[in-house]
Structures are given as C-alpha cells and as structure tokens.
Amino acid sequence: MVTFKDQLYAWRGVIFALFLRELQSKFNDKFGLGWAFLEPFTFIFLMSYLRGLISGSVIHSIPLFLFMMIGMVGLQSLTSCLQSVSTAIRRNKPLYAFRQVQPISSVLTAGFLEFSIKVLVVILLIAALYLMGETFTVNDPLLLISLFLLLWVFSISVGLIFAIGAAFIPEVDKIKSVLTRPLMFISCVFFSLQDLPEEYWPYLTWNPLVHFNELARYACFESYGTKGVSLTFLYEVTIISLFLSLAMYHITWKKVLSR
C-alpha cells in the first residue's frame, strides 16, 4: 500500500527533476544565469537615466535608481512568472505519459524557478547598489517579503488560469500578450501614483501591480507613504485568483491531459 508520505517523496522527486529540466532549457546559451541579472540591470539603468532627465535624482524621497529598481523588479517578476507558468503545461505535455507527472507539478516548478531567479537577481542588484555607494535601510522588511510572496502567488494563479484557457482555446495566448504589453505604462513603474491627479487614480488602482509597487516603495522608505493603495486589496485579489485557478484546474485537469 502506498502511503501519503511515499506520495510526497515521489512528488518531490518529480518536482526536482522538472526543476533541473526547466533550468537547463531556460539557460542553455553562453550567458547562462548571468543574463537574468544583466537584462534587468541594464533596463533599470536606462529607465533611470530617462526618468532622471525629467525629475532629477530623487522621486518623492526615494533615490531614482531605487525607485526604478523596485518598479522593474515587480513588473518583471509578474510578467516572467506569468509567461513561464502559462506555457508550462503545454511545454511538458510529453512527460504526462508518466503517471507520476501531473500538470500541477509543471506549474509549481515553473513558478518556483522564476521565484528563485528573481530572489537571486534582487540579491545581485543589492550588491550592485552597495558597490555604487547607494546604501539604505529597509523600513519594513516583513512587509516587503510579504508583498513579494503575494505577487508570486498571484502570478502563478493568473498563469495557471491562462494555461488552462490556452489548452482549450489557443488564441488565449494572444490575449495574454495584449494584456501584458501595456503593464509597463499602467503599473507605476516609470512614474509614481502621486505624480498624477487623484481623479485619475481609479483608472490605475484596479491593477494589483500598482499596489505592489507603491507598497514596496513604502516598505523601503516610510516617507513615501501609502496614499491611494491598499494591502487589503492585494490580499483579496490574490486569494480570489488562487481559489479560481485551483477550482478551474480541479475541474479540467483530466480534460487538459487529453487535449
């Protein structure tokens, strides 16, 4: 008789094997893992330079580079995890011939890999800031960690919804691309919510990434404030997305295998 403990051990082995497979396929070029750091660092530096031409070196009490870094890390964490998770089920379809491998394993592996990469990128960015002489003390590290975990769960949940949708309607991938392209401009990455008149805030605050970026900046610098954003909203959106994605998976996973 197979016990629950044996099932957990088998599942752990599957997740680890899929993790190594994803890691090898994701970084099979000459740059390897170095590209995961070079790409966001270069983009942050470029965007900081452009924003500096507009508003100087400090934005609402936050140094320019840090302001842009928080926004870009939030944006890339969402988009990269969403993209990886939404294609994970289709990417690993040949492996489902093995009874131990299920679609949810592919989803969790893709999400965990993106989470691990972003943690490494953040550590390297902090090291780069230290070498540049940009030292600062995080006001609320617990809030910052909570926000990152919430964003990770939200990204995996939305990615799973798109993955299930694409299994039945391939055009869902095109809809995903259309929805993610404007995020750079509507997620308070390049600018702050405080830069806009309050009557325009409702047009942006439906976007959970706006709340994440603004609250993450507040977690680092208390003087930034939390006007216009809500941690409760983030919790609610994340829980609803997680429940909806798991419900859709539970109902459709056998049909997804047969597609």
C-alpha positions as a Markdown table, in Angstrom:
| # | Residue | x | y | z |
|---|---|---|---|---|
| 1 | Met | 0.0 | 0.0 | 0.0 |
| 2 | Val | 1.3 | 3.4 | -1.0 |
| 3 | Thr | 1.2 | 5.8 | 2.0 |
| 4 | Phe | 0.8 | 9.6 | 1.8 |
| 5 | Lys | 4.4 | 10.0 | 2.8 |
| 6 | Asp | 5.5 | 7.9 | -0.1 |
| 7 | Gln | 3.4 | 10.0 | -2.4 |
| 8 | Leu | 5.1 | 13.2 | -1.1 |
| 9 | Tyr | 8.5 | 11.7 | -1.6 |
| 10 | Ala | 7.6 | 10.7 | -5.2 |
| 11 | Trp | 6.1 | 14.2 | -5.9 |
| 12 | Arg | 9.3 | 15.9 | -4.5 |
| 13 | Gly | 11.4 | 13.8 | -6.9 |
| 14 | Val | 9.2 | 14.8 | -9.8 |
| 15 | Ile | 9.4 | 18.5 | -8.9 |
| 16 | Phe | 13.2 | 18.3 | -8.6 |
| 17 | Ala | 13.6 | 16.6 | -11.9 |
| 18 | Leu | 11.3 | 19.1 | -13.6 |
| 19 | Phe | 13.2 | 21.9 | -12.0 |
| 20 | Leu | 16.5 | 20.7 | -13.4 |
| 21 | Arg | 14.9 | 20.3 | -16.8 |
| 22 | Glu | 13.4 | 23.8 | -16.7 |
| 23 | Leu | 16.7 | 25.3 | -15.5 |
| 24 | Gln | 18.7 | 23.6 | -18.3 |
| 25 | Ser | 16.3 | 24.7 | -21.0 |
| 26 | Lys | 16.0 | 28.3 | -19.7 |
| 27 | Phe | 19.7 | 29.0 | -19.5 |
| 28 | Asn | 21.3 | 27.0 | -22.4 |
| 29 | Asp | 23.1 | 29.9 | -24.0 |
| 30 | Lys | 26.6 | 31.3 | -23.4 |
| 31 | Phe | 25.4 | 34.0 | -20.9 |
| 32 | Gly | 23.6 | 31.4 | -18.7 |
| 33 | Leu | 22.3 | 32.7 | -15.4 |
| 34 | Gly | 24.3 | 35.9 | -15.9 |
| 35 | Trp | 21.7 | 37.1 | -18.4 |
| 36 | Ala | 19.0 | 37.0 | -15.7 |
| 37 | Phe | 20.9 | 39.8 | -13.9 |
| 38 | Leu | 22.3 | 41.7 | -16.9 |
| 39 | Glu | 18.9 | 42.2 | -18.6 |
| 40 | Pro | 17.1 | 43.9 | -15.7 |
| 41 | Phe | 20.1 | 45.8 | -14.5 |
| 42 | Thr | 20.7 | 47.3 | -18.0 |
| 43 | Phe | 17.0 | 48.1 | -18.4 |
| 44 | Ile | 16.8 | 49.7 | -14.9 |
| 45 | Phe | 19.9 | 51.8 | -15.6 |
| 46 | Leu | 18.4 | 53.0 | -19.0 |
| 47 | Met | 15.0 | 53.8 | -17.5 |
| 48 | Ser | 16.6 | 55.6 | -14.5 |
| 49 | Tyr | 18.6 | 57.8 | -16.9 |
| 50 | Leu | 15.5 | 58.7 | -18.9 |
| 51 | Arg | 13.5 | 59.5 | -15.8 |
| 52 | Gly | 16.4 | 61.5 | -14.4 |
| 53 | Leu | 16.1 | 63.8 | -17.3 |
| 54 | Ile | 12.5 | 64.6 | -16.3 |
| 55 | Ser | 12.6 | 64.8 | -12.5 |
| 56 | Gly | 16.1 | 64.7 | -11.1 |
| 57 | Ser | 17.8 | 62.2 | -8.9 |
| 58 | Val | 15.1 | 61.9 | -6.1 |
| 59 | Ile | 11.4 | 60.9 | -6.6 |
| 60 | His | 9.1 | 61.5 | -3.6 |
| 61 | Ser | 12.0 | 61.0 | -1.1 |
| 62 | Ile | 13.3 | 57.8 | -2.9 |
| 63 | Pro | 16.7 | 57.8 | -4.9 |
| 64 | Leu | 15.9 | 57.5 | -8.6 |
| 65 | Phe | 17.7 | 54.2 | -9.2 |
| 66 | Leu | 16.0 | 52.5 | -6.2 |
| 67 | Phe | 12.6 | 53.9 | -7.4 |
| 68 | Met | 13.1 | 52.4 | -10.8 |
| 69 | Met | 14.6 | 49.1 | -9.4 |
| 70 | Ile | 11.5 | 48.4 | -7.2 |
| 71 | Gly | 9.1 | 49.1 | -10.1 |
| 72 | Met | 11.1 | 47.0 | -12.7 |
| 73 | Val | 11.6 | 44.0 | -10.3 |
| 74 | Gly | 7.8 | 44.0 | -9.6 |
| 75 | Leu | 6.9 | 44.2 | -13.3 |
| 76 | Gln | 9.4 | 41.6 | -14.4 |
| 77 | Ser | 8.5 | 39.2 | -11.6 |
| 78 | Leu | 4.9 | 39.3 | -12.7 |
| 79 | Thr | 5.5 | 39.0 | -16.4 |
| 80 | Ser | 8.2 | 36.4 | -16.4 |
| 81 | Cys | 6.4 | 34.2 | -13.9 |
| 82 | Leu | 3.1 | 34.6 | -15.8 |
| 83 | Gln | 4.7 | 33.7 | -19.1 |
| 84 | Ser | 6.6 | 30.7 | -17.8 |
| 85 | Val | 3.6 | 29.3 | -15.9 |
| 86 | Ser | 1.1 | 29.9 | -18.7 |
| 87 | Thr | 3.2 | 27.7 | -21.1 |
| 88 | Ala | 4.4 | 25.1 | -18.5 |
| 89 | Ile | 1.5 | 22.7 | -19.1 |
| 90 | Arg | 2.0 | 22.7 | -22.9 |
| 91 | Arg | 5.8 | 22.6 | -22.6 |
| 92 | Asn | 5.9 | 19.4 | -20.5 |
| 93 | Lys | 3.0 | 17.6 | -22.2 |
| 94 | Pro | 5.1 | 14.6 | -23.4 |
| 95 | Leu | 6.0 | 13.9 | -19.7 |
| 96 | Tyr | 2.4 | 13.3 | -18.7 |
| 97 | Ala | 2.7 | 9.8 | -20.2 |
| 98 | Phe | 4.3 | 9.0 | -16.8 |
| 99 | Arg | 1.7 | 8.6 | -14.2 |
| 100 | Gln | 3.8 | 10.4 | -11.5 |
| 101 | Val | 3.9 | 13.6 | -13.6 |
| 102 | Gln | 0.8 | 15.8 | -13.4 |
| 103 | Pro | 0.2 | 19.3 | -14.9 |
| 104 | Ile | 0.2 | 21.0 | -11.5 |
| 105 | Ser | 3.8 | 19.8 | -11.0 |
| 106 | Ser | 4.9 | 21.6 | -14.1 |
| 107 | Val | 3.1 | 24.8 | -12.9 |
| 108 | Leu | 4.7 | 24.7 | -9.5 |
| 109 | Thr | 8.1 | 24.0 | -10.9 |
| 110 | Ala | 7.9 | 26.9 | -13.4 |
| 111 | Gly | 6.7 | 29.3 | -10.7 |
| 112 | Phe | 9.4 | 28.2 | -8.2 |
| 113 | Leu | 12.1 | 28.5 | -10.8 |
| 114 | Glu | 11.1 | 32.1 | -11.6 |
| 115 | Phe | 10.8 | 32.9 | -7.9 |
| 116 | Ser | 14.4 | 31.6 | -7.3 |
| 117 | Ile | 15.8 | 33.5 | -10.2 |
| 118 | Lys | 14.2 | 36.8 | -9.0 |
| 119 | Val | 15.5 | 36.3 | -5.5 |
| 120 | Leu | 19.0 | 35.8 | -6.9 |
| 121 | Val | 18.5 | 38.9 | -9.1 |
| 122 | Val | 17.4 | 41.0 | -6.2 |
| 123 | Ile | 20.5 | 39.9 | -4.2 |
| 124 | Leu | 22.8 | 40.8 | -7.1 |
| 125 | Leu | 21.1 | 44.2 | -7.5 |
| 126 | Ile | 21.5 | 45.0 | -3.8 |
| 127 | Ala | 25.2 | 44.1 | -4.2 |
| 128 | Ala | 25.5 | 46.4 | -7.2 |
| 129 | Leu | 23.8 | 49.2 | -5.2 |
| 130 | Tyr | 26.3 | 48.7 | -2.4 |
| 131 | Leu | 29.2 | 48.9 | -4.9 |
| 132 | Met | 27.7 | 52.1 | -6.3 |
| 133 | Gly | 27.6 | 53.6 | -2.8 |
| 134 | Glu | 23.7 | 53.5 | -2.7 |
| 135 | Thr | 23.1 | 52.2 | 0.9 |
| 136 | Phe | 19.8 | 52.4 | 2.6 |
| 137 | Thr | 17.8 | 50.7 | 5.4 |
| 138 | Val | 14.5 | 48.9 | 4.6 |
| 139 | Asn | 11.8 | 50.4 | 6.7 |
| 140 | Asp | 9.6 | 47.3 | 6.9 |
| 141 | Pro | 11.3 | 44.2 | 5.6 |
| 142 | Leu | 8.5 | 41.9 | 6.7 |
| 143 | Leu | 6.0 | 43.9 | 4.6 |
| 144 | Leu | 8.4 | 43.7 | 1.6 |
| 145 | Ile | 8.8 | 40.0 | 1.9 |
| 146 | Ser | 5.0 | 39.5 | 2.2 |
| 147 | Leu | 4.5 | 41.7 | -0.9 |
| 148 | Phe | 6.9 | 39.6 | -2.9 |
| 149 | Leu | 5.3 | 36.3 | -1.8 |
| 150 | Leu | 1.8 | 37.7 | -2.6 |
| 151 | Leu | 3.0 | 38.8 | -6.1 |
| 152 | Trp | 4.5 | 35.3 | -6.6 |
| 153 | Val | 1.2 | 33.5 | -5.7 |
| 154 | Phe | -0.8 | 36.0 | -7.8 |
| 155 | Ser | 1.4 | 35.5 | -10.8 |
| 156 | Ile | 1.2 | 31.7 | -10.6 |
| 157 | Ser | -2.5 | 31.8 | -10.1 |
| 158 | Val | -3.1 | 34.0 | -13.2 |
| 159 | Gly | -0.6 | 32.0 | -15.2 |
| 160 | Leu | -2.5 | 28.8 | -14.3 |
| 161 | Ile | -5.7 | 30.3 | -15.5 |
| 162 | Phe | -4.1 | 31.3 | -18.8 |
| 163 | Ala | -2.5 | 27.8 | -19.1 |
| 164 | Ile | -5.9 | 26.1 | -18.7 |
| 165 | Gly | -7.6 | 28.5 | -21.1 |
| 166 | Ala | -4.8 | 28.0 | -23.8 |
| 167 | Ala | -5.3 | 24.3 | -23.5 |
| 168 | Phe | -8.8 | 24.6 | -24.9 |
| 169 | Ile | -8.5 | 27.9 | -26.9 |
| 170 | Pro | -5.0 | 28.5 | -28.3 |
| 171 | Glu | -5.9 | 32.2 | -29.0 |
| 172 | Val | -5.8 | 32.8 | -25.3 |
| 173 | Asp | -2.0 | 33.2 | -25.6 |
| 174 | Lys | -2.6 | 36.2 | -27.9 |
| 175 | Ile | -5.0 | 37.8 | -25.4 |
| 176 | Lys | -2.3 | 37.3 | -22.7 |
| 177 | Ser | 0.2 | 39.2 | -24.9 |
| 178 | Val | -2.2 | 42.0 | -25.5 |
| 179 | Leu | -2.9 | 42.4 | -21.8 |
| 180 | Thr | 0.7 | 42.3 | -20.6 |
| 181 | Arg | 2.2 | 44.8 | -23.1 |
| 182 | Pro | 0.8 | 48.0 | -21.5 |
| 183 | Leu | 1.7 | 46.9 | -18.0 |
| 184 | Met | 4.9 | 49.0 | -18.3 |
| 185 | Phe | 2.9 | 52.1 | -18.6 |
| 186 | Ile | -0.1 | 51.4 | -16.2 |
| 187 | Ser | 1.7 | 49.8 | -13.2 |
| 188 | Cys | 3.5 | 52.8 | -11.7 |
| 189 | Val | 6.9 | 51.6 | -12.9 |
| 190 | Phe | 8.2 | 54.7 | -14.6 |
| 191 | Phe | 6.2 | 57.1 | -12.5 |
| 192 | Ser | 4.5 | 57.3 | -9.1 |
| 193 | Leu | 0.8 | 57.3 | -8.4 |
| 194 | Gln | 1.5 | 60.6 | -6.6 |
| 195 | Asp | 2.6 | 62.2 | -9.9 |
| 196 | Leu | -1.0 | 62.0 | -11.2 |
| 197 | Pro | -4.1 | 64.0 | -10.1 |
| 198 | Glu | -6.2 | 62.0 | -7.7 |
| 199 | Glu | -9.2 | 61.9 | -10.1 |
| 200 | Tyr | -7.2 | 59.6 | -12.4 |
| 201 | Trp | -6.3 | 57.1 | -9.7 |
| 202 | Pro | -9.3 | 54.9 | -10.1 |
| 203 | Tyr | -8.2 | 54.2 | -13.7 |
| 204 | Leu | -5.0 | 52.7 | -12.4 |
| 205 | Thr | -5.7 | 51.2 | -8.9 |
| 206 | Trp | -7.7 | 48.3 | -10.4 |
| 207 | Asn | -4.2 | 47.0 | -11.3 |
| 208 | Pro | -2.8 | 44.9 | -8.4 |
| 209 | Leu | 0.8 | 45.6 | -9.6 |
| 210 | Val | 0.2 | 49.3 | -8.9 |
| 211 | His | -0.5 | 48.5 | -5.2 |
| 212 | Phe | 2.5 | 46.1 | -5.1 |
| 213 | Asn | 5.0 | 48.7 | -6.5 |
| 214 | Glu | 3.7 | 51.6 | -4.4 |
| 215 | Leu | 3.6 | 49.5 | -1.2 |
| 216 | Ala | 7.0 | 48.0 | -1.9 |
| 217 | Arg | 8.5 | 51.5 | -2.1 |
| 218 | Tyr | 6.7 | 52.4 | 1.2 |
| 219 | Ala | 8.2 | 49.3 | 2.7 |
| 220 | Cys | 11.7 | 50.5 | 1.8 |
| 221 | Phe | 11.0 | 54.2 | 2.6 |
| 222 | Glu | 8.4 | 55.2 | 5.1 |
| 223 | Ser | 8.4 | 58.8 | 3.9 |
| 224 | Tyr | 7.0 | 57.6 | 0.6 |
| 225 | Gly | 3.5 | 56.9 | 2.1 |
| 226 | Thr | 0.7 | 54.6 | 1.1 |
| 227 | Lys | -1.8 | 57.1 | -0.3 |
| 228 | Gly | -4.1 | 55.6 | -2.9 |
| 229 | Val | -3.1 | 51.9 | -2.4 |
| 230 | Ser | -4.2 | 49.1 | -0.1 |
| 231 | Leu | -2.6 | 45.9 | 1.2 |
| 232 | Thr | -6.1 | 44.5 | 1.9 |
| 233 | Phe | -6.9 | 44.8 | -1.9 |
| 234 | Leu | -3.7 | 42.8 | -2.7 |
| 235 | Tyr | -4.7 | 40.0 | -0.3 |
| 236 | Glu | -8.2 | 39.9 | -1.6 |
| 237 | Val | -7.2 | 39.8 | -5.3 |
| 238 | Thr | -4.5 | 37.1 | -4.6 |
| 239 | Ile | -6.9 | 34.8 | -2.6 |
| 240 | Ile | -9.6 | 35.2 | -5.3 |
| 241 | Ser | -7.1 | 34.4 | -8.1 |
| 242 | Leu | -5.7 | 31.4 | -6.2 |
| 243 | Phe | -9.2 | 30.0 | -5.5 |
| 244 | Leu | -10.4 | 30.5 | -9.1 |
| 245 | Ser | -7.2 | 28.9 | -10.6 |
| 246 | Leu | -7.3 | 25.9 | -8.4 |
| 247 | Ala | -11.0 | 25.4 | -9.0 |
| 248 | Met | -10.5 | 25.6 | -12.7 |
| 249 | Tyr | -7.6 | 23.1 | -12.5 |
| 250 | His | -9.6 | 20.7 | -10.3 |
| 251 | Ile | -12.5 | 20.6 | -12.8 |
| 252 | Thr | -10.5 | 20.5 | -16.0 |
| 253 | Trp | -7.1 | 18.8 | -15.4 |
| 254 | Lys | -8.1 | 15.4 | -16.9 |
| 255 | Lys | -9.5 | 17.1 | -20.0 |
| 256 | Val | -6.3 | 19.2 | -20.3 |
| 257 | Leu | -4.3 | 15.9 | -20.5 |
| 258 | Ser | -6.4 | 14.7 | -23.4 |
| 259 | Arg | -6.2 | 17.9 | -25.4 |
